[in-house]
Amino acid sequence: MGDEVLEEGKFDPMFTEVEGSLSGKRIALFGSYGWGDGQWMRDWDDRCKAAGAVLATDSVIANDAPGDEEIKFCKALGAALA
Ligand SMILES: Cc1cc2nc3c(=O)[nH]c(=O)nc-3n(C[C@H](O)[C@H](O)[C@H](O)COP(=O)(O)O)c2cc1C
């Protein structure tokens, strides 16, 4: 709910709180958006890598609601983390 940024009201403050604990942790990112081309996800990827997190798989991004393809990617994301 900010153009090409993480939602500022609740999500970004929550993420900022845990950001310092991500070093060495395996994580995976997913999210949906309405407009833009997904710069928020590239920035979020970079932010997690800078915090030392290990991305278990490519981040999954869905324009609006996830379709069959995105659901398939989400399942693969879960499998990569498990
Ligand atoms: C109040 C409101 C603000 C939104 N702001 C943005 C935005 O800034 N950027 C964006 O990409 N999408 C925005 N959207 C669209 C949603 O992020 C997008 O449709 C998303 O897929 C909805 O996911 P959800 O069903 O999990 O909320 C907004 C939607 C609403 C209702």
The ligand as a MOL file (V3000), in Angstrom:
LIG
                    3D

  0  0  0     0  0            999 V3000
M  V30 BEGIN CTAB
M  V30 COUNTS 31 33 0 0 0
M  V30 BEGIN ATOM
M  V30 1 C -6.1410 0.2890 -0.0630 0
M  V30 2 C -5.2930 -0.4490 -1.0780 0
M  V30 3 C -4.0540 0.0730 -1.4000 0
M  V30 4 C -3.2310 -0.5900 -2.3120 0
M  V30 5 N -2.0150 -0.0840 -2.5870 0
M  V30 6 C -1.2040 -0.7240 -3.4640 0
M  V30 7 C 0.1090 -0.2180 -3.7580 0
M  V30 8 O 0.5220 0.8080 -3.2480 0
M  V30 9 N 0.8710 -0.8930 -4.6290 0
M  V30 10 C 0.4470 -2.0600 -5.2080 0
M  V30 11 O 1.1980 -2.6530 -5.9750 0
M  V30 12 N -0.7850 -2.5510 -4.9700 0
M  V30 13 C -1.6070 -1.9140 -4.1100 0
M  V30 14 N -2.8610 -2.4050 -3.8610 0
M  V30 15 C -3.2890 -3.6050 -4.5540 0
M  V30 16 C -2.9880 -4.8270 -3.7310 0
M  V30 17 O -1.7160 -4.7700 -3.1460 0
M  V30 18 C -3.0150 -6.0380 -4.6340 0
M  V30 19 O -4.2430 -6.1330 -5.2570 0
M  V30 20 C -2.7400 -7.2850 -3.8440 0
M  V30 21 O -2.6070 -8.3640 -4.7170 0
M  V30 22 C -3.8280 -7.5900 -2.8480 0
M  V30 23 O -3.3940 -8.6360 -2.0110 0
M  V30 24 P -4.2650 -9.0540 -0.7490 0
M  V30 25 O -5.5360 -9.6420 -1.2850 0
M  V30 26 O -3.4010 -10.0510 -0.0530 0
M  V30 27 O -4.5050 -7.8090 0.0560 0
M  V30 28 C -3.6870 -1.7800 -2.9410 0
M  V30 29 C -4.9420 -2.2800 -2.6160 0
M  V30 30 C -5.7350 -1.6410 -1.7000 0
M  V30 31 C -7.0880 -2.2290 -1.3520 0
M  V30 END ATOM
M  V30 BEGIN BOND
M  V30 1 1 1 2
M  V30 2 1 2 3
M  V30 3 2 2 30
M  V30 4 2 3 4
M  V30 5 1 4 5
M  V30 6 1 4 28
M  V30 7 2 5 6
M  V30 8 1 6 7
M  V30 9 1 6 13
M  V30 10 2 7 8
M  V30 11 1 7 9
M  V30 12 1 9 10
M  V30 13 2 10 11
M  V30 14 1 10 12
M  V30 15 2 12 13
M  V30 16 1 13 14
M  V30 17 1 14 15
M  V30 18 1 14 28
M  V30 19 1 15 16
M  V30 20 1 16 17
M  V30 21 1 16 18
M  V30 22 1 18 19
M  V30 23 1 18 20
M  V30 24 1 20 21
M  V30 25 1 20 22
M  V30 26 1 22 23
M  V30 27 1 23 24
M  V30 28 2 24 25
M  V30 29 1 24 26
M  V30 30 1 24 27
M  V30 31 2 28 29
M  V30 32 1 29 30
M  V30 33 1 30 31
M  V30 END BOND
M  V30 END CTAB
M  END
